[in-house]
């Protein structure tokens, strides 16, 4: 019994560490997307990031020759792709042409709550009431802080961000559930490969007529979201969700807006205020509280999260 508890504790801790690495990588997504869409069309950015990541995934699976998903798993992976490859990237890229990255954080702050809700629904997790209190407080803190920094926006862009958050929350939770059987890196690889027949032709078709007017910052932003946000980050993220609680580990995303603001301050010269630091500290307390009261799922396979 003691060994089983020790294994569960260690697996959960490893899950949170992997999730934290994924969140750190994802934190650069919105600032990088903002840079990319300044000179590149949102549709091209969405297709290109998925195509580049899909080619990397194809190489990874070709080198490892892992087992193929079942037909039922392929259907679920397709739904995950619609959420994390199409839904969030496309909707957020279009919205970020008319709203600032700071305003988009209002909605990103709701993503952990959306993921937790889908995780509880799909993964049969039953977090305690205390967990939901910390989750709601954390989401409210992030959204409130973002609104206080930038209340500008438009109804159309805000609706797009709502769609982005809902589809991404589902994709995170469903992908995390699948990762317990397939492994975190295989889930994102298959998701990207299933998207490749559409993403690669679209990227070629929608490429800029001339690259002369595209700055290096836009290409750098696209490169980051293609390699890191769309591929490497998901390897750690799905592994974390598989090893830990989907609802619990998802709360690490509450820290993503503040890491993103720090990156924006570095890249876009935006100031870091004492209010931001104070809210960050409160959100960290909410994350720790959520971790304490989150449900730890049973280990289904020793190698499930590899």
Short mmCIF file of the C-alpha atoms (twelve columns), coordinates in Angstrom:
data_MODEL
# 
_entry.id   MODEL 
# 
loop_
_atom_site.group_PDB 
_atom_site.id 
_atom_site.type_symbol 
_atom_site.label_atom_id 
_atom_site.label_alt_id 
_atom_site.label_comp_id 
_atom_site.label_asym_id 
_atom_site.label_seq_id 
_atom_site.Cartn_x 
_atom_site.Cartn_y 
_atom_site.Cartn_z 
_atom_site.pdbx_PDB_model_num 
ATOM 1   C CA . UNK A 1   0.000   0.000  0.000   1 
ATOM 2   C CA . UNK A 2   2.806   2.365  0.894   1 
ATOM 3   C CA . UNK A 3   4.533   1.679  -2.431  1 
ATOM 4   C CA . UNK A 4   1.288   2.285  -4.328  1 
ATOM 5   C CA . UNK A 5   0.751   5.612  -2.586  1 
ATOM 6   C CA . UNK A 6   4.357   6.621  -3.232  1 
ATOM 7   C CA . UNK A 7   4.015   5.735  -6.924  1 
ATOM 8   C CA . UNK A 8   0.761   7.702  -7.208  1 
ATOM 9   C CA . UNK A 9   2.297   10.714 -5.482  1 
ATOM 10  C CA . UNK A 10  5.393   10.648 -7.665  1 
ATOM 11  C CA . UNK A 11  3.327   10.198 -10.828 1 
ATOM 12  C CA . UNK A 12  1.114   13.123 -9.877  1 
ATOM 13  C CA . UNK A 13  4.110   15.337 -9.111  1 
ATOM 14  C CA . UNK A 14  5.710   14.443 -12.429 1 
ATOM 15  C CA . UNK A 15  2.434   15.296 -14.096 1 
ATOM 16  C CA . UNK A 16  2.396   18.772 -12.562 1 
ATOM 17  C CA . UNK A 17  6.029   19.354 -13.546 1 
ATOM 18  C CA . UNK A 18  5.336   18.360 -17.146 1 
ATOM 19  C CA . UNK A 19  2.216   20.521 -17.149 1 
ATOM 20  C CA . UNK A 20  4.189   23.496 -15.847 1 
ATOM 21  C CA . UNK A 21  6.750   23.121 -18.646 1 
ATOM 22  C CA . UNK A 22  3.929   22.996 -21.180 1 
ATOM 23  C CA . UNK A 23  2.338   26.138 -19.748 1 
ATOM 24  C CA . UNK A 24  5.660   27.976 -19.826 1 
ATOM 25  C CA . UNK A 25  5.977   27.133 -23.517 1 
ATOM 26  C CA . UNK A 26  2.340   28.040 -24.261 1 
ATOM 27  C CA . UNK A 27  2.793   31.410 -22.550 1 
ATOM 28  C CA . UNK A 28  4.622   32.727 -25.587 1 
ATOM 29  C CA . UNK A 29  1.799   31.749 -27.946 1 
ATOM 30  C CA . UNK A 30  -0.334  34.885 -27.879 1 
ATOM 31  C CA . UNK A 31  2.561   37.389 -28.062 1 
ATOM 32  C CA . UNK A 32  4.095   35.304 -30.874 1 
ATOM 33  C CA . UNK A 33  0.756   35.077 -32.690 1 
ATOM 34  C CA . UNK A 34  0.351   38.825 -32.304 1 
ATOM 35  C CA . UNK A 35  3.726   39.316 -33.989 1 
ATOM 36  C CA . UNK A 36  2.888   36.842 -36.739 1 
ATOM 37  C CA . UNK A 37  -0.476  38.345 -37.746 1 
ATOM 38  C CA . UNK A 38  0.960   41.850 -38.027 1 
ATOM 39  C CA . UNK A 39  2.359   40.900 -41.466 1 
ATOM 40  C CA . UNK A 40  0.777   37.515 -42.195 1 
ATOM 41  C CA . UNK A 41  -2.855  36.548 -42.771 1 
ATOM 42  C CA . UNK A 42  -4.496  34.672 -39.855 1 
ATOM 43  C CA . UNK A 43  -5.607  31.808 -42.119 1 
ATOM 44  C CA . UNK A 44  -2.054  31.326 -43.372 1 
ATOM 45  C CA . UNK A 45  -0.667  31.478 -39.837 1 
ATOM 46  C CA . UNK A 46  -3.171  28.844 -38.670 1 
ATOM 47  C CA . UNK A 47  -2.430  26.510 -41.593 1 
ATOM 48  C CA . UNK A 48  1.336   27.042 -41.550 1 
ATOM 49  C CA . UNK A 49  1.775   26.411 -37.824 1 
ATOM 50  C CA . UNK A 50  -0.166  23.156 -38.114 1 
ATOM 51  C CA . UNK A 51  1.662   22.096 -41.288 1 
ATOM 52  C CA . UNK A 52  5.146   22.651 -39.872 1 
ATOM 53  C CA . UNK A 53  4.231   20.894 -36.623 1 
ATOM 54  C CA . UNK A 54  2.571   18.100 -38.607 1 
ATOM 55  C CA . UNK A 55  5.742   17.442 -40.581 1 
ATOM 56  C CA . UNK A 56  7.718   17.282 -37.332 1 
ATOM 57  C CA . UNK A 57  5.151   14.844 -35.920 1 
ATOM 58  C CA . UNK A 58  5.361   12.698 -39.047 1 
ATOM 59  C CA . UNK A 59  9.131   12.446 -38.665 1 
ATOM 60  C CA . UNK A 60  8.813   11.618 -34.947 1 
ATOM 61  C CA . UNK A 61  6.361   8.776  -35.529 1 
ATOM 62  C CA . UNK A 62  8.348   7.454  -38.509 1 
ATOM 63  C CA . UNK A 63  11.460  7.198  -36.350 1 
ATOM 64  C CA . UNK A 64  9.704   5.502  -33.423 1 
ATOM 65  C CA . UNK A 65  7.179   3.347  -35.333 1 
ATOM 66  C CA . UNK A 66  4.664   3.384  -32.512 1 
ATOM 67  C CA . UNK A 67  1.361   1.521  -32.522 1 
ATOM 68  C CA . UNK A 68  -1.463  3.070  -34.513 1 
ATOM 69  C CA . UNK A 69  -4.639  4.291  -32.774 1 
ATOM 70  C CA . UNK A 70  -7.840  2.303  -33.099 1 
ATOM 71  C CA . UNK A 71  -10.667 3.517  -35.335 1 
ATOM 72  C CA . UNK A 72  -12.548 4.880  -32.318 1 
ATOM 73  C CA . UNK A 73  -9.416  6.672  -31.091 1 
ATOM 74  C CA . UNK A 74  -8.873  8.178  -34.556 1 
ATOM 75  C CA . UNK A 75  -12.388 9.652  -34.435 1 
ATOM 76  C CA . UNK A 76  -11.686 11.213 -31.048 1 
ATOM 77  C CA . UNK A 77  -8.284  12.481 -32.213 1 
ATOM 78  C CA . UNK A 78  -10.050 14.215 -35.108 1 
ATOM 79  C CA . UNK A 79  -12.270 16.073 -32.630 1 
ATOM 80  C CA . UNK A 80  -9.194  17.048 -30.617 1 
ATOM 81  C CA . UNK A 81  -7.613  18.382 -33.826 1 
ATOM 82  C CA . UNK A 82  -10.672 20.527 -34.500 1 
ATOM 83  C CA . UNK A 83  -10.197 22.091 -31.071 1 
ATOM 84  C CA . UNK A 84  -6.443  22.600 -30.673 1 
ATOM 85  C CA . UNK A 85  -5.279  22.746 -34.311 1 
ATOM 86  C CA . UNK A 86  -8.184  24.628 -35.899 1 
ATOM 87  C CA . UNK A 87  -10.524 26.143 -33.315 1 
ATOM 88  C CA . UNK A 88  -8.215  27.960 -30.927 1 
ATOM 89  C CA . UNK A 89  -5.427  28.940 -33.370 1 
ATOM 90  C CA . UNK A 90  -7.791  30.236 -36.065 1 
ATOM 91  C CA . UNK A 91  -10.278 32.050 -33.839 1 
ATOM 92  C CA . UNK A 92  -7.587  33.648 -31.675 1 
ATOM 93  C CA . UNK A 93  -5.504  34.671 -34.703 1 
ATOM 94  C CA . UNK A 94  -8.498  36.422 -36.311 1 
ATOM 95  C CA . UNK A 95  -9.457  38.061 -33.015 1 
ATOM 96  C CA . UNK A 96  -5.912  39.289 -32.379 1 
ATOM 97  C CA . UNK A 97  -6.064  41.386 -35.529 1 
ATOM 98  C CA . UNK A 98  -8.586  43.672 -33.824 1 
ATOM 99  C CA . UNK A 99  -7.873  43.228 -30.100 1 
ATOM 100 C CA . UNK A 100 -4.695  43.488 -28.078 1 
ATOM 101 C CA . UNK A 101 -2.883  40.530 -26.537 1 
ATOM 102 C CA . UNK A 102 -3.718  42.009 -23.123 1 
ATOM 103 C CA . UNK A 103 -7.459  41.929 -23.872 1 
ATOM 104 C CA . UNK A 104 -7.240  38.349 -25.092 1 
ATOM 105 C CA . UNK A 105 -5.970  37.363 -21.636 1 
ATOM 106 C CA . UNK A 106 -9.495  38.002 -20.300 1 
ATOM 107 C CA . UNK A 107 -10.531 34.855 -22.109 1 
ATOM 108 C CA . UNK A 108 -7.319  32.885 -21.646 1 
ATOM 109 C CA . UNK A 109 -7.945  33.204 -17.916 1 
ATOM 110 C CA . UNK A 110 -11.145 31.189 -18.432 1 
ATOM 111 C CA . UNK A 111 -9.372  28.349 -20.259 1 
ATOM 112 C CA . UNK A 112 -8.325  26.431 -17.101 1 
ATOM 113 C CA . UNK A 113 -11.924 26.445 -15.881 1 
ATOM 114 C CA . UNK A 114 -13.189 25.267 -19.277 1 
ATOM 115 C CA . UNK A 115 -10.587 22.483 -19.327 1 
ATOM 116 C CA . UNK A 116 -11.507 21.429 -15.793 1 
ATOM 117 C CA . UNK A 117 -15.207 21.272 -16.671 1 
ATOM 118 C CA . UNK A 118 -14.560 19.144 -19.752 1 
ATOM 119 C CA . UNK A 119 -12.082 17.047 -17.775 1 
ATOM 120 C CA . UNK A 120 -14.694 16.324 -15.103 1 
ATOM 121 C CA . UNK A 121 -17.238 15.464 -17.787 1 
ATOM 122 C CA . UNK A 122 -15.049 13.336 -20.063 1 
ATOM 123 C CA . UNK A 123 -12.571 11.891 -17.610 1 
ATOM 124 C CA . UNK A 124 -15.020 10.890 -14.877 1 
ATOM 125 C CA . UNK A 125 -13.043 13.051 -12.422 1 
ATOM 126 C CA . UNK A 126 -14.918 14.401 -9.433  1 
ATOM 127 C CA . UNK A 127 -12.926 17.247 -7.884  1 
ATOM 128 C CA . UNK A 128 -14.079 18.490 -4.500  1 
ATOM 129 C CA . UNK A 129 -15.990 21.701 -3.899  1 
ATOM 130 C CA . UNK A 130 -12.813 23.256 -2.538  1 
ATOM 131 C CA . UNK A 131 -11.128 22.622 -5.886  1 
ATOM 132 C CA . UNK A 132 -13.898 24.415 -7.778  1 
ATOM 133 C CA . UNK A 133 -13.704 27.363 -5.366  1 
ATOM 134 C CA . UNK A 134 -9.997  27.791 -6.111  1 
ATOM 135 C CA . UNK A 135 -10.596 27.279 -9.859  1 
ATOM 136 C CA . UNK A 136 -13.328 29.936 -10.021 1 
ATOM 137 C CA . UNK A 137 -11.355 32.382 -7.864  1 
ATOM 138 C CA . UNK A 138 -8.307  31.945 -10.068 1 
ATOM 139 C CA . UNK A 139 -10.278 32.430 -13.291 1 
ATOM 140 C CA . UNK A 140 -12.044 35.503 -11.891 1 
ATOM 141 C CA . UNK A 141 -8.721  36.996 -10.770 1 
ATOM 142 C CA . UNK A 142 -7.095  36.595 -14.175 1 
ATOM 143 C CA . UNK A 143 -10.133 37.901 -16.059 1 
ATOM 144 C CA . UNK A 144 -10.573 40.815 -13.661 1 
ATOM 145 C CA . UNK A 145 -6.932  41.784 -13.937 1 
ATOM 146 C CA . UNK A 146 -7.024  41.642 -17.739 1 
ATOM 147 C CA . UNK A 147 -10.146 43.811 -17.879 1 
ATOM 148 C CA . UNK A 148 -8.525  46.377 -15.574 1 
ATOM 149 C CA . UNK A 149 -5.537  46.539 -17.924 1 
ATOM 150 C CA . UNK A 150 -7.430  46.735 -21.185 1 
ATOM 151 C CA . UNK A 151 -11.209 46.813 -21.509 1 
ATOM 152 C CA . UNK A 152 -11.161 47.501 -25.244 1 
ATOM 153 C CA . UNK A 153 -12.546 44.998 -27.691 1 
ATOM 154 C CA . UNK A 154 -15.338 44.240 -30.096 1 
ATOM 155 C CA . UNK A 155 -18.301 41.897 -29.881 1 
ATOM 156 C CA . UNK A 156 -17.149 39.895 -32.905 1 
ATOM 157 C CA . UNK A 157 -13.607 39.427 -31.610 1 
ATOM 158 C CA . UNK A 158 -14.848 38.576 -28.126 1 
ATOM 159 C CA . UNK A 159 -17.194 35.918 -29.516 1 
ATOM 160 C CA . UNK A 160 -14.307 34.431 -31.493 1 
ATOM 161 C CA . UNK A 161 -12.248 34.210 -28.305 1 
ATOM 162 C CA . UNK A 162 -15.140 32.469 -26.523 1 
ATOM 163 C CA . UNK A 163 -15.270 29.864 -29.315 1 
ATOM 164 C CA . UNK A 164 -11.484 29.538 -29.102 1 
ATOM 165 C CA . UNK A 165 -11.587 28.864 -25.361 1 
ATOM 166 C CA . UNK A 166 -14.447 26.352 -25.505 1 
ATOM 167 C CA . UNK A 167 -12.919 24.343 -28.361 1 
ATOM 168 C CA . UNK A 168 -9.454  24.452 -26.801 1 
ATOM 169 C CA . UNK A 169 -10.745 23.391 -23.387 1 
ATOM 170 C CA . UNK A 170 -12.394 20.374 -24.969 1 
ATOM 171 C CA . UNK A 171 -9.270  19.558 -26.982 1 
ATOM 172 C CA . UNK A 172 -7.088  19.747 -23.885 1 
ATOM 173 C CA . UNK A 173 -9.356  17.535 -21.781 1 
ATOM 174 C CA . UNK A 174 -10.049 14.947 -24.465 1 
ATOM 175 C CA . UNK A 175 -6.394  14.835 -25.474 1 
ATOM 176 C CA . UNK A 176 -5.359  14.387 -21.850 1 
ATOM 177 C CA . UNK A 177 -7.793  11.498 -21.486 1 
ATOM 178 C CA . UNK A 178 -6.452  9.807  -24.625 1 
ATOM 179 C CA . UNK A 179 -2.868  10.357 -23.485 1 
ATOM 180 C CA . UNK A 180 -3.452  7.936  -20.613 1 
ATOM 181 C CA . UNK A 181 -3.709  5.164  -23.220 1 
ATOM 182 C CA . UNK A 182 -1.595  6.395  -26.127 1 
ATOM 183 C CA . UNK A 183 1.014   8.550  -24.391 1 
ATOM 184 C CA . UNK A 184 1.198   12.345 -24.466 1 
ATOM 185 C CA . UNK A 185 3.560   12.775 -27.411 1 
ATOM 186 C CA . UNK A 186 1.724   10.223 -29.562 1 
ATOM 187 C CA . UNK A 187 -1.565  12.049 -29.053 1 
ATOM 188 C CA . UNK A 188 -0.297  15.359 -30.391 1 
ATOM 189 C CA . UNK A 189 1.616   13.602 -33.186 1 
ATOM 190 C CA . UNK A 190 -1.501  11.838 -34.442 1 
ATOM 191 C CA . UNK A 191 -3.613  14.973 -34.035 1 
ATOM 192 C CA . UNK A 192 -1.175  16.919 -36.204 1 
ATOM 193 C CA . UNK A 193 -0.809  14.143 -38.780 1 
ATOM 194 C CA . UNK A 194 -4.584  13.852 -39.149 1 
ATOM 195 C CA . UNK A 195 -4.623  17.607 -39.813 1 
ATOM 196 C CA . UNK A 196 -1.738  17.497 -42.293 1 
ATOM 197 C CA . UNK A 197 -3.770  16.655 -45.465 1 
ATOM 198 C CA . UNK A 198 -5.649  19.920 -44.933 1 
ATOM 199 C CA . UNK A 199 -3.028  22.116 -43.253 1 
ATOM 200 C CA . UNK A 200 -0.176  21.567 -45.719 1 
ATOM 201 C CA . UNK A 201 -2.110  22.343 -48.950 1 
ATOM 202 C CA . UNK A 202 -3.755  25.339 -47.263 1 
ATOM 203 C CA . UNK A 203 -0.391  26.673 -46.086 1 
ATOM 204 C CA . UNK A 204 0.945   26.447 -49.638 1 
ATOM 205 C CA . UNK A 205 -2.205  27.960 -51.136 1 
ATOM 206 C CA . UNK A 206 -2.432  30.817 -48.636 1 
ATOM 207 C CA . UNK A 207 1.282   31.686 -48.554 1 
ATOM 208 C CA . UNK A 208 2.128   35.396 -49.007 1 
ATOM 209 C CA . UNK A 209 2.390   36.531 -52.611 1 
ATOM 210 C CA . UNK A 210 5.642   38.251 -51.681 1 
ATOM 211 C CA . UNK A 211 7.847   37.836 -48.639 1 
ATOM 212 C CA . UNK A 212 9.437   41.242 -49.144 1 
ATOM 213 C CA . UNK A 213 6.863   42.958 -46.950 1 
ATOM 214 C CA . UNK A 214 6.990   40.378 -44.153 1 
ATOM 215 C CA . UNK A 215 9.276   41.335 -41.281 1 
ATOM 216 C CA . UNK A 216 11.535  38.895 -39.483 1 
ATOM 217 C CA . UNK A 217 9.468   39.352 -36.326 1 
ATOM 218 C CA . UNK A 218 6.441   37.845 -38.082 1 
ATOM 219 C CA . UNK A 219 8.468   34.841 -39.257 1 
ATOM 220 C CA . UNK A 220 9.953   34.415 -35.784 1 
ATOM 221 C CA . UNK A 221 6.473   34.513 -34.256 1 
ATOM 222 C CA . UNK A 222 5.230   31.925 -36.738 1 
ATOM 223 C CA . UNK A 223 8.241   29.719 -36.100 1 
ATOM 224 C CA . UNK A 224 7.656   29.783 -32.352 1 
ATOM 225 C CA . UNK A 225 3.972   28.881 -32.482 1 
ATOM 226 C CA . UNK A 226 4.639   26.161 -35.084 1 
ATOM 227 C CA . UNK A 227 7.513   24.377 -33.337 1 
ATOM 228 C CA . UNK A 228 6.929   25.122 -29.677 1 
ATOM 229 C CA . UNK A 229 3.264   26.073 -29.174 1 
ATOM 230 C CA . UNK A 230 1.889   23.515 -31.623 1 
ATOM 231 C CA . UNK A 231 4.258   20.597 -31.029 1 
ATOM 232 C CA . UNK A 232 6.822   20.668 -28.202 1 
ATOM 233 C CA . UNK A 233 4.507   22.336 -25.685 1 
ATOM 234 C CA . UNK A 234 1.776   19.766 -26.291 1 
ATOM 235 C CA . UNK A 235 4.173   16.881 -25.668 1 
ATOM 236 C CA . UNK A 236 4.720   18.131 -22.119 1 
ATOM 237 C CA . UNK A 237 1.130   19.330 -21.655 1 
ATOM 238 C CA . UNK A 238 -0.632  16.102 -22.600 1 
ATOM 239 C CA . UNK A 239 1.908   14.103 -20.622 1 
ATOM 240 C CA . UNK A 240 1.118   16.267 -17.606 1 
ATOM 241 C CA . UNK A 241 -2.640  15.875 -18.029 1 
ATOM 242 C CA . UNK A 242 -2.239  12.103 -18.413 1 
ATOM 243 C CA . UNK A 243 -0.080  11.644 -15.318 1 
ATOM 244 C CA . UNK A 244 -1.980  14.063 -13.093 1 
ATOM 245 C CA . UNK A 245 -5.580  15.159 -12.817 1 
ATOM 246 C CA . UNK A 246 -6.940  16.841 -15.972 1 
ATOM 247 C CA . UNK A 247 -8.984  19.244 -13.857 1 
ATOM 248 C CA . UNK A 248 -6.115  19.857 -11.448 1 
ATOM 249 C CA . UNK A 249 -3.151  20.213 -13.807 1 
ATOM 250 C CA . UNK A 250 -5.252  22.441 -16.076 1 
ATOM 251 C CA . UNK A 251 -5.198  25.107 -13.342 1 
ATOM 252 C CA . UNK A 252 -1.535  25.718 -14.110 1 
ATOM 253 C CA . UNK A 253 -2.859  27.628 -17.115 1 
ATOM 254 C CA . UNK A 254 -3.897  30.371 -14.693 1 
ATOM 255 C CA . UNK A 255 -0.225  31.355 -14.616 1 
ATOM 256 C CA . UNK A 256 0.007   31.497 -18.411 1 
ATOM 257 C CA . UNK A 257 -1.361  35.054 -18.820 1 
ATOM 258 C CA . UNK A 258 1.189   36.477 -16.390 1 
ATOM 259 C CA . UNK A 259 4.097   34.681 -17.978 1 
ATOM 260 C CA . UNK A 260 2.713   35.906 -21.305 1 
ATOM 261 C CA . UNK A 261 2.591   39.487 -20.010 1 
ATOM 262 C CA . UNK A 262 6.209   39.221 -18.891 1 
ATOM 263 C CA . UNK A 263 7.126   38.054 -22.382 1 
ATOM 264 C CA . UNK A 264 5.057   40.850 -23.887 1 
ATOM 265 C CA . UNK A 265 6.887   43.317 -21.640 1 
ATOM 266 C CA . UNK A 266 10.171  41.985 -22.977 1 
ATOM 267 C CA . UNK A 267 9.145   41.759 -26.634 1 
ATOM 268 C CA . UNK A 268 6.658   44.633 -26.891 1 
ATOM 269 C CA . UNK A 269 8.059   46.901 -24.165 1 
ATOM 270 C CA . UNK A 270 4.888   46.741 -22.058 1 
ATOM 271 C CA . UNK A 271 5.376   47.713 -18.377 1 
ATOM 272 C CA . UNK A 272 5.194   45.258 -15.456 1 
ATOM 273 C CA . UNK A 273 3.139   46.744 -12.603 1 
ATOM 274 C CA . UNK A 274 2.918   45.958 -8.908  1 
ATOM 275 C CA . UNK A 275 -0.751  45.060 -9.438  1 
ATOM 276 C CA . UNK A 276 0.291   42.396 -11.911 1 
ATOM 277 C CA . UNK A 277 2.742   40.928 -9.419  1 
ATOM 278 C CA . UNK A 278 0.148   40.972 -6.612  1 
ATOM 279 C CA . UNK A 279 -2.500  39.246 -8.726  1 
ATOM 280 C CA . UNK A 280 0.119   36.730 -9.885  1 
ATOM 281 C CA . UNK A 281 0.845   35.852 -6.263  1 
ATOM 282 C CA . UNK A 282 -2.870  35.372 -5.534  1 
ATOM 283 C CA . UNK A 283 -3.297  33.210 -8.626  1 
ATOM 284 C CA . UNK A 284 -0.344  31.091 -7.516  1 
ATOM 285 C CA . UNK A 285 -2.154  30.507 -4.211  1 
ATOM 286 C CA . UNK A 286 -5.228  29.387 -6.186  1 
ATOM 287 C CA . UNK A 287 -3.112  26.973 -8.238  1 
ATOM 288 C CA . UNK A 288 -1.582  25.476 -5.081  1 
ATOM 289 C CA . UNK A 289 -5.050  25.142 -3.547  1 
ATOM 290 C CA . UNK A 290 -6.413  23.491 -6.688  1 
ATOM 291 C CA . UNK A 291 -3.522  21.021 -6.659  1 
ATOM 292 C CA . UNK A 292 -4.235  20.101 -3.054  1 
ATOM 293 C CA . UNK A 293 -7.902  19.312 -3.655  1 
ATOM 294 C CA . UNK A 294 -7.714  17.895 -7.181  1 
ATOM 295 C CA . UNK A 295 -8.599  14.248 -7.763  1 
ATOM 296 C CA . UNK A 296 -5.640  12.034 -8.704  1 
ATOM 297 C CA . UNK A 297 -6.708  9.559  -11.419 1 
ATOM 298 C CA . UNK A 298 -5.649  5.931  -11.177 1 
ATOM 299 C CA . UNK A 299 -2.703  4.826  -13.304 1 
ATOM 300 C CA . UNK A 300 -4.063  2.799  -16.230 1 
ATOM 301 C CA . UNK A 301 -0.709  1.892  -17.822 1 
ATOM 302 C CA . UNK A 302 2.852   2.191  -16.505 1 
ATOM 303 C CA . UNK A 303 3.939   3.858  -19.749 1 
ATOM 304 C CA . UNK A 304 0.723   5.810  -20.377 1 
ATOM 305 C CA . UNK A 305 2.263   9.211  -20.028 1 
ATOM 306 C CA . UNK A 306 5.520   8.654  -21.833 1 
# 
